Amino acid sequence: MMYCTYCGSRSHPTSHCPKTWGGSSARTGLHCTYCGGRDHNYEACTKHPGGGKMPGAIRIERR
């Protein structure tokens, strides 16, 4: 389960928290090299085999 220990959100990891300078930068640069999506990385892409469950998967839930 994804959980941000900085702000308590369950929609992003701490490394991508928009309330921190580093997290804001990481969110800006987040994109999937497989499909081009801006809300997840390659490891979290569900459009390729094994995607979405690979170690290091980051998916930002838009609320």
C-alpha positions in Angstrom: 0.0 0.0 0.0 1.3 3.5 -0.9 1.5 6.0 1.9 3.3 9.3 2.3 4.9 9.7 5.7 5.3 13.5 5.1 1.7 14.5 4.6 -0.2 11.3 5.3 -1.7 11.0 1.8 -2.4 7.5 0.3 -2.2 8.8 -3.3 1.6 9.1 -3.6 4.8 8.0 -2.0 6.9 10.4 0.2 9.4 10.7 -2.7 6.7 12.4 -4.8 5.0 14.5 -2.2 4.0 17.9 -3.7 4.5 19.5 -0.3 8.2 19.0 -0.5 10.7 20.6 -2.9 12.1 17.3 -4.0 8.7 15.7 -4.3 7.4 18.5 -6.5 10.5 18.2 -8.8 10.0 14.4 -9.0 6.3 14.8 -9.9 7.2 17.2 -12.7 9.6 14.8 -14.2 7.5 11.7 -13.7 6.6 9.9 -17.0 6.3 6.4 -18.4 8.9 5.6 -21.0 6.6 2.9 -22.4 3.4 4.7 -23.0 4.2 8.3 -22.2 1.8 8.6 -19.3 2.4 11.4 -16.8 0.9 9.7 -13.7 3.2 6.7 -13.5 6.6 5.3 -14.3 7.6 2.4 -16.5 7.4 -0.1 -13.6 3.8 0.9 -12.9 2.6 0.8 -16.5 -0.2 -1.7 -17.0 0.2 -1.6 -20.8 3.2 -3.9 -20.9 3.6 -7.5 -19.6 4.5 -7.5 -15.9 3.7 -3.9 -15.5 2.1 -2.4 -12.4 3.6 -4.9 -10.1 7.3 -4.4 -10.7 9.6 -3.2 -7.9 9.9 0.6 -7.9 6.4 1.2 -9.4 5.1 4.7 -8.8 1.5 5.7 -9.7 0.2 9.1 -8.7 -3.5 9.1 -8.0 -5.1 12.4 -9.2 -7.7 13.6 -6.7 
